[in-house]
């Protein structure tokens, strides 16, 4: 368990670790020279109670989010809140690593960062040069969500091993790779009938669209 996790009882594997001294829900996978740890139940079912809280908040606030407009005072308050929490308590979260340091501070930190990111997105949406790229990333956001952590983790590890130091450029390149590579993969998936079967709904599958088009043409012909 990650150092500083005070509320690890959010996750099912903590029950095994505390009661039996081992974690059967954490598996280390080895792929050639790369290794990574997969924590939690399949499909991250152990995170469902926690993530449902954030999804429900997003659902209840959907009208405000769709018509979001950044305001200076709430933005400054969010920045101040996140800064105060980070420097005073260090409480944060990383659901990939099953980390949730503090029930109150981590939650407040998350909402503060959400407001900051929404404000940044609102500013970027007004810049014509960024609109096309951000729209493409937004359309492939599911692939970014699925693959960003794995790509960022191993990009940073490989670059750190090559340079011998952990630096800001390494982190920046890892973040860029975690966004760009899943976006490119998502574009490839949308063009591939076979890959689409694993990642996209059947109604948007290129093969299914061709079959439906031929059926419609045969019916009208």
C-alpha positions as CSV (number, residue, x, y, z in Angstrom):
1,X,0.0,0.0,0.0
2,X,1.2,3.5,-0.9
3,X,2.8,5.4,1.9
4,X,0.5,7.8,3.7
5,X,-2.7,6.0,2.8
6,X,-4.9,6.6,5.9
7,X,-8.2,5.5,4.4
8,X,-7.2,2.3,2.5
9,X,-10.4,0.6,3.8
10,X,-12.1,2.1,0.7
11,X,-10.8,-0.8,-1.2
12,X,-11.6,-4.5,-0.9
13,X,-8.0,-5.6,-1.1
14,X,-7.3,-3.8,2.2
15,X,-9.6,-6.2,4.0
16,X,-7.4,-9.1,2.9
17,X,-4.1,-7.3,3.6
18,X,-5.2,-6.3,7.2
19,X,-6.9,-9.6,8.1
20,X,-4.7,-12.2,6.3
21,X,-1.4,-10.4,5.7
22,X,-1.5,-10.7,1.9
23,X,-3.3,-9.1,-1.0
24,X,-4.8,-11.5,-3.5
25,X,-6.2,-8.7,-5.6
26,X,-2.7,-7.3,-6.5
27,X,-0.9,-9.0,-9.3
28,X,2.5,-8.2,-10.9
29,X,2.6,-8.8,-14.6
30,X,5.8,-9.2,-16.6
31,X,5.8,-8.4,-20.3
32,X,9.4,-8.9,-21.6
33,X,11.5,-6.3,-19.9
34,X,8.6,-4.4,-18.5
35,X,6.7,-5.2,-15.3
36,X,3.7,-3.5,-13.8
37,X,1.4,-4.1,-10.9
38,X,-2.4,-4.5,-11.4
39,X,-4.3,-3.9,-8.3
40,X,-8.0,-4.5,-7.6
41,X,-10.7,-6.6,-9.0
42,X,-11.3,-7.1,-12.8
43,X,-12.8,-4.1,-14.5
44,X,-11.9,-2.1,-11.2
45,X,-15.2,-3.3,-9.6
46,X,-13.6,-2.5,-6.2
47,X,-13.6,1.2,-7.1
48,X,-17.3,1.2,-8.0
49,X,-18.6,2.6,-4.6
50,X,-16.0,5.5,-4.7
51,X,-16.3,6.4,-8.3
52,X,-20.1,6.3,-8.2
53,X,-19.9,9.3,-5.8
54,X,-18.0,11.3,-8.5
55,X,-20.2,10.1,-11.4
56,X,-23.4,11.0,-9.5
57,X,-22.0,14.5,-8.7
58,X,-21.2,14.9,-12.4
59,X,-24.7,13.7,-13.4
60,X,-26.4,16.1,-10.9
61,X,-24.3,19.0,-12.0
62,X,-24.4,18.2,-15.7
63,X,-26.3,21.4,-16.7
64,X,-23.8,23.6,-14.9
65,X,-20.9,21.7,-16.4
66,X,-22.3,22.0,-20.0
67,X,-22.7,25.7,-19.5
68,X,-19.5,26.1,-17.5
69,X,-18.0,29.6,-17.3
70,X,-14.9,30.1,-15.2
71,X,-15.0,32.9,-12.6
72,X,-12.0,34.5,-11.0
73,X,-12.9,34.3,-7.3
74,X,-13.9,30.6,-7.4
75,X,-10.8,29.8,-9.5
76,X,-8.5,31.6,-7.0
77,X,-10.3,29.8,-4.1
78,X,-9.8,26.4,-5.8
79,X,-6.1,27.1,-6.4
80,X,-5.7,28.3,-2.8
81,X,-7.5,25.2,-1.5
82,X,-5.4,22.7,-3.6
83,X,-2.2,24.5,-2.7
84,X,-3.0,24.5,1.0
85,X,-4.0,20.8,1.1
86,X,-0.9,19.8,-0.9
87,X,1.6,21.7,1.3
88,X,-0.1,21.2,4.6
89,X,-1.3,17.6,4.5
90,X,0.0,16.1,1.2
91,X,-3.3,14.3,0.8
92,X,-4.0,13.2,-2.7
93,X,-5.4,10.2,-4.6
94,X,-4.4,7.8,-7.3
95,X,-7.1,5.3,-8.1
96,X,-4.8,3.3,-10.4
97,X,-2.6,2.6,-7.4
98,X,-5.7,2.4,-5.1
99,X,-4.5,5.4,-3.2
100,X,-6.9,7.7,-1.3
101,X,-4.9,9.5,1.5
102,X,-7.7,11.2,3.4
103,X,-11.5,11.1,3.2
104,X,-12.1,14.9,3.5
105,X,-8.9,16.4,2.2
106,X,-8.5,14.1,-0.8
107,X,-12.1,14.7,-1.8
108,X,-11.8,18.5,-1.5
109,X,-8.5,18.4,-3.4
110,X,-10.2,16.5,-6.2
111,X,-13.1,19.0,-6.5
112,X,-10.6,21.9,-6.4
113,X,-8.6,20.3,-9.2
114,X,-11.7,19.6,-11.2
115,X,-12.7,23.3,-11.1
116,X,-9.1,24.3,-12.1
117,X,-9.1,21.8,-15.1
118,X,-12.5,23.0,-16.2
119,X,-11.4,26.6,-16.1
120,X,-8.2,25.7,-18.1
121,X,-10.4,23.8,-20.7
122,X,-12.7,26.9,-21.0
123,X,-9.7,29.0,-21.8
124,X,-8.2,26.5,-24.3
125,X,-11.5,26.3,-26.1
126,X,-11.2,29.9,-27.0
127,X,-7.9,29.4,-28.8
128,X,-8.5,28.4,-32.4
129,X,-5.1,26.7,-32.8
130,X,-5.9,24.3,-30.0
131,X,-9.6,23.6,-30.8
132,X,-8.9,20.9,-33.5
133,X,-6.4,19.0,-31.4
134,X,-8.5,19.1,-28.2
135,X,-11.6,18.0,-30.1
136,X,-9.8,15.0,-31.4
137,X,-8.4,14.1,-27.9
138,X,-11.9,14.6,-26.5
139,X,-13.4,12.2,-29.0
140,X,-10.8,9.6,-28.0
141,X,-11.0,10.4,-24.2
142,X,-12.1,6.8,-23.5
143,X,-8.8,5.5,-24.9
144,X,-6.8,8.1,-23.0
145,X,-8.6,7.1,-19.8
146,X,-7.9,3.4,-20.3
147,X,-4.2,3.6,-21.5
148,X,-2.7,6.8,-20.2
149,X,-1.4,5.4,-16.9
150,X,0.4,2.4,-18.4
151,X,1.9,4.5,-21.2
152,X,3.0,7.4,-18.8
153,X,4.4,5.0,-16.3
154,X,6.7,3.1,-18.7
155,X,7.6,6.1,-20.8
156,X,8.9,7.9,-17.6
157,X,10.7,4.7,-16.6
158,X,12.4,4.2,-19.9
159,X,13.4,7.9,-20.2
160,X,14.7,7.9,-16.6
161,X,16.7,4.8,-17.2
162,X,18.2,6.3,-20.4
163,X,19.0,9.7,-18.9
164,X,19.9,8.5,-15.4
165,X,17.8,11.2,-13.7
166,X,14.2,12.1,-13.0
167,X,13.6,15.6,-14.5
168,X,10.8,17.9,-15.6
169,X,11.3,17.2,-19.3
170,X,10.9,13.5,-18.6
171,X,7.6,14.1,-16.8
172,X,6.4,16.4,-19.6
173,X,7.2,13.8,-22.3
174,X,5.5,11.1,-20.3
175,X,2.3,13.1,-20.0
176,X,2.4,14.0,-23.7
177,X,2.9,10.3,-24.6
178,X,0.0,9.4,-22.3
179,X,-2.3,11.6,-24.3
180,X,-1.0,11.4,-27.8
181,X,-0.5,7.6,-28.1
182,X,-3.9,6.6,-26.9
183,X,-5.5,9.2,-29.2
184,X,-3.7,7.8,-32.2
185,X,-4.6,4.3,-31.1
186,X,-8.3,5.3,-30.8
187,X,-8.2,6.7,-34.4
188,X,-6.7,3.4,-35.6
189,X,-9.4,1.4,-33.7
190,X,-12.2,3.4,-35.3
191,X,-10.8,2.6,-38.7
192,X,-10.4,-1.1,-38.0
193,X,-13.5,-3.3,-38.0
194,X,-11.9,-6.0,-35.9
195,X,-10.4,-3.8,-33.2
196,X,-13.7,-1.9,-33.0
197,X,-15.4,-5.1,-31.8
198,X,-13.3,-4.9,-28.6
199,X,-13.5,-1.2,-27.9
200,X,-16.6,0.3,-29.5
201,X,-20.3,-0.3,-29.6
202,X,-21.5,-2.6,-32.4
203,X,-23.6,0.1,-33.9
204,X,-20.5,2.2,-34.7
205,X,-18.4,-0.7,-36.0
206,X,-17.3,-0.2,-39.6
207,X,-18.1,-3.8,-40.5
208,X,-21.6,-3.5,-39.0
209,X,-22.2,-0.2,-40.8
210,X,-21.3,-1.7,-44.2
211,X,-23.7,-4.7,-43.6
212,X,-26.4,-2.3,-42.5
213,X,-25.8,-0.1,-45.6
214,X,-26.0,-3.1,-47.9
215,X,-29.2,-4.3,-46.2
216,X,-30.8,-0.8,-46.6
217,X,-29.8,-0.7,-50.3
218,X,-31.2,-4.1,-50.9
219,X,-34.4,-3.2,-49.2
220,X,-34.8,0.0,-51.2
221,X,-33.7,-1.5,-54.4
